Amino acid sequence: MKLLRKNLLIPAVAAAFAATRPAFGAVDTEPTVRYGVEKVGDLEIFFRAAGDPADPAIVLLHGFPSSSHMYREVLRELSDSHYLIAPDYPGFGESSFPSPDTFTYSFDSLADVMDRFLEQRGLKTYSLMIQDYGAPIGFRIATAHPERVQAIITQNGNAYREGISAEGWGPVLDYWKTRTPELEKTIIENVFSYEGMKWQYTHGTRNPETISPDNWNLDYAKISRPGQHRVQLDLFYDYQNNLKLYPGWQQYLRDKQPPVLVVWGRNDAFFPVSGAEGYKRDVKDIDYNILDTGHFALEEDYKVITEKMRRFLQARNIR
């Protein structure tokens, strides 16, 4: 009897499985995300790409402590109309992780590698999407090649002093003044910890239970590799040099007037809304949106953000 029941189940299971697969000859419309590696000097730069390279390009520059993984939904949502490419910086994600003894971990260095990466990939014009660390890297590229940048999409990508939260940056601001082992220990224990990684993704979200733990598990695994704390501390210390470049980036916005789409998480503990407001002073063609979510706004609002991106770019014939 038990054997009979088991045999009766086999056709039902097979039928259910077949129903989930496209019919033979049917067109699979699921967007395809491709993964690759580009050799830049001695470095292997990992990237995700989607869409037709003949379509207008969007370069997706990630933040801390993430990687191109943070743009996974953008790649899927917009690949029908745009070519999207999301690289991992050296020391992040799946890219090479050279020792600080052989590679200088500064924003100048990261931007130089990303600039060469884009040139080697043959991208002549593109829109830039910037988040967190993506802003200082993206603005270095934009000011070096203003003729290449068709538009800027900023998701909590800051370029204004008022956009730095003294409370959120707390120990890092102190670290800029005095680089001590005690402050490094505080940063490591509070920022680089598992709970610190999780907090960056869930703080300020409407529904933290909907944020995938894959995010902080992946980031924590990467930042726990031997030597990573030194790398990230070097970048935290170097971040102060970005603030010195803010006036030049703001002048670039005023002079070149790239269209800017602002999609900013209101509850970001590091980059408050005052950073988003700064763009309104310098840019004439701006689409300004404040969302009720946190630092990684895409985690909760990727549908809203990608639809705004689509309409913003189409309205400006960037399609």
Secondary structure, DSSP 8 states (H G I E B T S, - for coil): -HHHHHHHHHHHHHHHHHHTS--TT----S--EEEEEEEETTEEEEEEEES-TTS-EEEEE--SS--GGGGHHHHHHHTTT-EEEEE--TTSTTS----TTTS--SHHHHHHHHHHHHHHTT--SEEEEE-TTHHHHHHHHHHH-GGGEEEEEESS---SGGGS-HHHHHHHHHHHH---HHHHHHHHHHTSSHHHHHHHHHTT-S-GGGS-THHHHHHHHHHTSTTHHHHHHHHHHHTHHHHHHHHHHHHHHHHH---EEEEEETT-SSS-HHHHHHHHHH-SSEEEEEESS-SSHHHHHHHHHHHHHHHHHHHTT--
